[in-house]
Amino acid sequence: MDVDIDTTATEQDLEMLVRFRRDLHRIPELDYDLPQTKRYVRDVLETLSCQVFSPSPSCICALFDAGCARTMAIRADMDALPITEATGVSFASENEGRMHACGHDAHMAMALAVAVWVDGIVRARPGALPRNVLFVFQPAEETTGGAKRVCESGVFKRCQVERIFGFHVWPDLPWGTLASRPGALLARSSETHIAIHGQSTHIAKTYGVSDTDSHDAALAAARFLVSERWLMRRLSQDEPAICQFGQVQAGTVCNAVAGEARLAGSLRVFSDAMFDQAKVEIKTLLDEACTGCGCTGEVTFAEGYPPVTNDPVLYSLAADVLPELTLVEEPLLIAEDFAFYQRELPGVFFLLGVGAPAGQVNVGEEAAAGGLGYATCALHGDTLMFDERVLLEGVSVYKRLVMMP
């Protein structure tokens, strides 16, 4: 097989990256409701020598048939966030209240640029690719886990996919850094909802009443929150685990004991065993807190996303062709639905640094118009911006992964 293929990123790649990323940045859409984004992606792919199809709702796939028995896949996520953009750049969101504040526009741009490169090889040098290539543009990464429905469609089995790769731009890493790790990289996440039921009564009637007879839902919630924090510290001695509650609501007026309390948070761990243990112990603590205050309560855990766990063998193969790959020392408590793909087939997920090196900061609009172009804020921020030159590293990585034995 002829494998003498240039995998370097080029100025032509940069021109495409800028155009694709900025066009897509203007039209952010949410969840599965992606008509403009899907139309744009299809318009690009349908000019190429690939089969374009939709295996599941709002998912677009492009299969480049290189005449091989095996296929590798590249994934990009298409949805945006319900955030009002405040960057002020010339290509800012044209869809009010929506923004590509998590870098999915960049992920799509890299995948489309690589698809154009694969198309050139398929047309000019038949037999040069070691595998067919499937591009997966999926919806709903930020909401309900669109990757799961893609997996359930059976597309990977039908296309004989044996490995999959994906990227996330990462402001917490210095500009141009390529990073990942074998095994656990990102956490399993589960939205956690708690309801506590007590009995509302005027606070004047509670003087001298024991906690057990108070039926105070707010007190039960407070006790639970304190004990749960200590639980997570204990569990984290074995492996990283966290459960935090960002919403706590109790009572209706200031001079009556709370008859109801509701807590909403997120549990994040790196293994199914820790997930099961945490659920049991959280339920036990809730029961204890409620019993001590004369209340009852229940907790529900959403299915959530599995942990992103990189296949060690595939990671090692990728590391051999990616000498710039750096190691993420500890897994991160961030969630990503790429994890569903990794439950179907071996996969590796990479982080691409778009942040400033230590001691340096971005200035003004340099992120969009040249200069250093470091990320202006963290992911999900309304001013997130970086220039597209950093994406050349991602394109180069994808090209080498396509040609990997």
C-alpha positions in Angstrom: 0.0 0.0 0.0 1.3 3.5 -0.9 1.5 5.5 2.3 3.6 8.4 1.2 1.0 11.0 2.1 1.8 14.5 3.3 0.1 14.9 6.7 1.3 18.4 7.5 -1.2 21.2 7.9 -1.1 23.8 5.2 -2.1 27.4 4.5 -5.0 26.0 2.4 -6.1 24.2 5.6 -6.0 27.4 7.5 -8.1 29.2 4.9 -10.7 26.5 5.2 -10.5 26.5 9.0 -11.1 30.2 9.2 -14.0 30.1 6.8 -15.7 27.0 8.3 -15.2 28.1 11.9 -16.5 31.7 11.4 -19.4 30.7 9.2 -20.5 28.1 11.8 -19.8 30.6 14.7 -22.5 32.9 13.2 -25.3 30.3 13.3 -25.2 28.6 16.7 -28.1 26.3 17.4 -29.2 24.1 20.3 -29.7 20.4 21.1 -31.3 18.6 18.1 -32.7 21.8 16.6 -29.9 22.4 14.1 -31.3 23.3 10.7 -28.8 25.9 9.7 -25.8 24.0 11.0 -26.9 20.7 9.4 -27.4 22.5 6.1 -24.0 24.1 6.2 -22.2 20.8 7.0 -24.2 18.9 4.3 -23.4 21.6 1.7 -19.7 21.1 2.4 -19.7 17.3 2.5 -22.0 16.8 -0.5 -19.3 18.3 -2.8 -16.9 15.5 -1.8 -16.6 11.9 -2.9 -18.4 10.5 0.1 -21.8 9.0 1.1 -23.6 11.6 3.2 -26.4 10.2 5.4 -28.2 10.6 8.7 -28.2 7.5 10.9 -30.1 9.2 13.8 -32.0 12.4 14.5 -30.0 15.5 13.5 -26.8 13.5 13.0 -24.9 13.8 9.7 -22.3 11.2 8.7 -20.0 11.1 5.7 -18.4 7.8 4.7 -15.3 7.9 2.5 -15.0 4.4 1.0 -11.3 3.6 0.4 -12.1 0.0 -0.5 -10.9 -1.3 2.9 -12.5 -3.9 5.2 -12.0 -1.6 8.2 -13.1 2.0 9.0 -11.9 4.7 11.4 -14.2 7.5 12.6 -13.7 11.2 13.5 -16.4 12.8 15.6 -17.4 16.5 15.8 -20.3 18.0 17.9 -22.6 20.5 16.3 -24.7 22.1 19.1 -24.1 25.4 20.9 -25.1 26.9 24.2 -28.0 29.2 25.4 -25.6 32.1 26.0 -25.7 35.6 24.7 -22.4 36.4 23.0 -20.4 39.4 24.1 -17.2 39.1 22.0 -18.0 41.9 19.6 -16.2 40.2 16.8 -17.3 40.7 13.2 -18.5 37.1 12.9 -20.4 37.0 16.2 -23.6 34.9 16.6 -26.5 36.0 14.5 -28.9 33.8 16.5 -29.9 35.8 19.6 -29.3 34.1 22.9 -27.1 31.3 21.4 -23.4 31.0 21.1 -20.7 28.5 20.3 -19.1 29.1 23.7 -17.7 25.6 24.0 -15.7 25.4 20.8 -17.9 23.1 18.8 -17.6 25.4 15.9 -13.9 24.7 16.0 -14.4 21.0 16.3 -16.6 21.0 13.2 -14.2 23.2 11.3 -11.3 20.7 11.9 -13.4 17.7 10.9 -14.6 19.4 7.7 -11.0 20.5 6.8 -9.8 16.9 7.2 -12.8 15.6 5.2 -11.6 17.8 2.3 -8.1 16.4 2.6 -9.4 12.8 2.7 -11.5 13.6 -0.4 -8.3 14.7 -2.3 -6.6 11.4 -1.4 -9.6 9.2 -2.4 -9.9 11.0 -5.7 -6.2 11.2 -6.6 -4.6 8.2 -5.0 -7.0 5.2 -4.7 -5.7 2.6 -2.3 -3.5 5.0 -0.3 -5.7 5.1 2.8 -5.3 2.3 5.3 -9.0 2.5 6.3 -12.2 3.9 5.2 -13.0 7.1 7.0 -16.4 7.9 8.7 -17.0 11.5 9.8 -19.7 11.8 12.5 -21.3 15.2 13.1 -23.6 14.8 16.1 -26.2 16.9 18.0 -26.9 17.4 21.6 -23.5 17.0 23.3 -24.4 19.8 25.7 -27.8 18.5 26.7 -29.0 14.9 26.4 -26.0 13.1 25.0 -26.7 12.9 21.2 -23.8 10.4 21.0 -25.9 7.7 22.6 -28.5 7.8 19.9 -25.8 7.7 17.2 -24.5 4.5 18.8 -28.0 3.0 19.1 -28.4 3.6 15.3 -25.9 0.8 14.6 -23.9 3.0 12.2 -20.6 1.8 13.5 -21.4 -1.9 13.0 -22.8 -1.2 9.5 -19.7 0.8 8.5 -17.3 -1.7 10.2 -15.8 1.1 12.4 -13.0 -0.2 14.6 -11.7 3.0 16.2 -12.9 6.6 16.8 -11.1 9.9 17.7 -12.3 13.3 18.9 -11.1 16.6 20.1 -12.0 19.4 22.6 -10.4 22.8 22.5 -9.2 23.5 26.0 -8.4 27.0 27.4 -6.8 25.5 30.6 -3.9 24.2 28.5 -1.3 26.4 26.8 -1.7 27.4 23.1 -1.1 24.5 20.7 -0.7 21.8 23.4 -1.9 18.3 22.5 -2.8 16.4 25.6 -4.6 13.2 26.7 -4.0 10.1 28.8 -4.7 6.4 28.6 -7.6 5.2 30.7 -9.9 7.6 32.5 -9.6 11.1 31.1 -13.0 12.8 31.9 -15.7 11.9 34.5 -18.9 10.1 34.6 -21.6 12.7 35.3 -25.1 12.3 36.8 -27.5 15.1 37.6 -28.6 14.6 41.2 -32.0 15.8 42.5 -33.2 15.6 46.1 -36.6 16.4 47.6 -37.1 16.7 51.3 -40.6 16.8 52.8 -41.3 18.3 56.2 -44.1 20.3 57.7 -44.4 24.0 57.7 -45.3 25.8 60.9 -44.8 29.3 62.3 -41.4 29.6 63.8 -42.9 30.9 67.1 -44.3 27.4 67.7 -40.8 25.8 67.3 -39.3 27.2 70.5 -38.1 24.4 72.7 -39.0 21.8 70.1 -36.4 19.1 69.4 -34.8 18.8 66.0 -36.5 15.4 65.5 -39.9 17.0 66.1 -39.2 20.1 64.1 -40.1 18.7 60.6 -37.8 21.4 59.3 -36.9 20.6 55.7 -34.3 23.4 55.5 -32.5 22.0 58.6 -32.5 18.5 57.0 -31.1 19.9 53.8 -28.3 21.8 55.7 -27.4 18.7 57.7 -27.3 16.6 54.5 -25.1 19.2 52.6 -22.5 19.2 55.4 -22.3 15.4 55.8 -22.3 14.9 52.0 -19.2 17.1 51.7 -17.4 15.0 54.2 -18.5 11.8 52.4 -16.9 13.1 49.1 -13.7 13.8 50.9 -13.6 10.3 52.2 -14.5 8.7 48.9 -11.8 10.8 47.1 -9.1 9.1 49.1 -9.7 6.1 46.8 -10.3 7.9 43.5 -11.5 11.4 42.6 -15.2 11.9 43.3 -17.3 15.0 43.7 -21.0 15.8 44.3 -21.9 19.5 44.5 -25.3 21.1 44.7 -25.7 24.3 42.8 -29.4 24.8 43.6 -30.8 24.7 47.1 -34.4 25.9 47.7 -36.4 25.7 50.9 -39.6 27.2 52.3 -41.8 30.0 51.1 -41.7 32.7 53.7 -39.2 34.0 56.3 -41.2 33.3 59.5 -42.3 29.7 58.9 -40.4 26.4 59.0 -39.7 25.1 55.6 -42.1 22.3 54.7 -40.2 21.4 51.5 -36.6 21.6 50.3 -35.2 20.8 47.0 -31.5 20.4 46.0 -30.1 20.0 42.5 -26.5 19.1 41.8 -24.1 16.8 39.9 -22.3 13.7 40.9 -19.0 13.0 39.0 -16.8 10.0 39.3 -14.5 7.9 37.1 -15.7 4.4 37.5 -19.0 2.5 37.7 -18.0 1.0 41.1 -17.5 4.4 42.6 -20.7 5.6 41.1 -22.6 2.8 42.7 -20.9 3.3 46.1 -21.5 7.1 46.0 -25.2 6.6 45.2 -25.7 4.2 48.1 -23.9 6.4 50.6 -25.6 9.6 49.5 -29.0 7.9 50.0 -27.9 6.8 53.5 -26.8 10.3 54.5 -30.1 11.8 53.2 -32.1 9.3 55.2 -30.1 10.1 58.3 -30.5 13.8 57.9 -34.2 13.5 57.3 -34.8 11.2 60.2 -32.9 13.5 62.5 -35.3 16.4 61.6 -38.6 14.5 61.4 -38.7 14.6 57.6 -38.7 12.2 54.7 -36.7 12.5 51.4 -35.8 10.9 48.2 -32.9 11.2 45.8 -32.8 10.6 42.0 -29.8 10.1 39.9 -29.9 10.8 36.2 -28.3 8.2 33.9 -25.9 11.0 32.7 -22.8 10.4 30.7 -20.3 7.5 31.2 -16.6 8.4 31.9 -14.4 9.2 28.9 -12.0 6.3 29.1 -9.3 6.1 26.4 -8.5 2.7 25.1 -4.8 2.0 26.3 -3.8 0.0 23.2 -5.2 2.6 20.8 -3.7 5.4 22.9 -0.3 3.8 22.6 -0.6 3.5 18.8 -1.7 7.1 18.6 1.2 8.2 20.8 3.6 6.6 18.4 2.6 8.9 15.6 2.0 11.9 17.7 5.4 12.8 19.4 4.0 16.1 20.6 1.4 14.4 22.7 1.7 15.3 26.4 0.2 13.5 29.4 -2.7 14.7 31.4 -1.4 13.7 34.9 -4.8 13.4 36.6 -8.3 12.8 35.1 -10.6 15.8 34.9 -14.0 16.1 36.5 -15.5 17.3 33.3 -18.1 15.3 31.4 -18.3 14.6 27.6 -20.7 12.3 25.7 -17.8 11.0 23.6 -17.9 8.4 26.3 -20.8 6.7 24.7 -18.7 6.0 21.6 -16.0 4.4 23.7 -18.5 1.9 25.1 -19.1 0.8 21.5 -15.5 0.7 20.2 -12.0 1.7 21.1 -11.6 5.5 21.1 -9.2 8.2 22.1 -10.2 11.8 23.0 -7.7 14.6 22.9 -7.5 18.1 24.4 -6.1 20.9 22.3 -4.8 23.8 24.3 -6.0 27.3 23.3 -5.0 29.1 26.4 -2.1 31.5 27.1 1.2 30.2 28.4 2.0 30.9 32.0 2.5 34.6 32.6 1.0 35.8 29.3 -2.5 37.2 28.7 -4.5 38.0 25.6 -5.1 41.6 24.6 -8.2 43.1 23.1 -9.4 41.3 19.9 -6.2 39.6 19.1 -7.9 36.2 19.6 -10.0 36.9 16.6 -7.9 39.2 14.5 -4.3 37.9 14.8 -1.6 38.4 17.4 -1.2 35.8 20.0 -4.8 34.6 19.8 -5.1 33.0 23.2 -8.5 32.1 24.6 -10.1 35.1 26.2 -12.0 33.2 28.9 -13.0 29.7 30.1 -15.3 27.4 28.3 -19.0 28.4 28.4 -18.0 32.1 28.8 -19.8 34.7 26.8 -16.5 36.2 25.5 -14.7 33.0 24.5 -12.6 33.6 21.4 -9.3 32.4 19.9 -7.9 32.6 16.4 -8.0 29.6 14.2 -4.3 29.0 13.7 -4.3 26.8 16.7 -6.6 24.4 14.9 -3.9 23.5 12.4 -2.4 21.3 15.1 -5.7 19.4 15.4 -5.9 19.0 11.6 -2.3 17.7 11.5 -3.2 15.2 14.3 -6.3 14.0 12.5 -4.3 13.5 9.3 -1.7 11.3 11.0 -4.4 9.3 12.8 -6.1 8.7 9.4 -2.8 7.3 8.1 -2.0 5.3 11.2 -1.5 1.6 10.6 
